[in-house]
Amino acid sequence: MSKSGKVSQKVSNNVSDPESGPQRPPRPAGWRRLAFRLPVHLYRAGLGGIFGGRLLLLHHVGRTSGQPRQVVLEVVAHDREARTWTLASGFGPGSHWYRNLQAHPRVTIQVGRRRHAVTARFLTPEEGGRVMARYAPRHPRTARKLSAYMGFTVDGSVESYRRVGEQIPFVRLDER
């Protein structure tokens, strides 16, 4: 965090100036894409339970193609009582799954072996900041690494993570 109290961004080829918002890392390609897709194959093989409640399989529909799509995403927050799951789009609002949910918000998720019909609700930046501020103390190493991966420098304080969270698109999935 800079002296002005703002979250700073690293200067690299993947980061734009702060005025135009954060520049996301490039989508994985090659062997990295295969590694990112491995959890989808594990879910398909009936092994989704190995992730506990930390990852879920999102079954969604392509906004243009209308074809079924699947992606495994980290659960940033889960409220058992309210039956909600919160996800972050680390690659920004241009992520295909995020844009697909905007076009078709009623989807199905699979957590372990259980499926749930849910509706996507897109959080405001303020709500996203609160989510990230709660997530970072529970998962400090992951929060620090994810922030760095997305081009943000944080000082480890809850306030700096809140500011990062205000710049990350979050989605809450509510069970219907």
Buried (B, 14 or more C-beta within 10 A) or exposed (E): BEEEEEBBBEEEEBBEEEEEEBBBBEEEEEEEEEEBBEBBEBBEEEEBEEBEEEBBBBBBBBBEEEEEBBBBBBBBBBEEEEEBBBBBBBBBEEBBBBBBBBEBBEBBBBBBEEEBEBEBBBBEBEBBBBBBBBBBEEBEEBBBEBBEEBBBBBEBEEBBBBBBBBBBBBBBBBEE
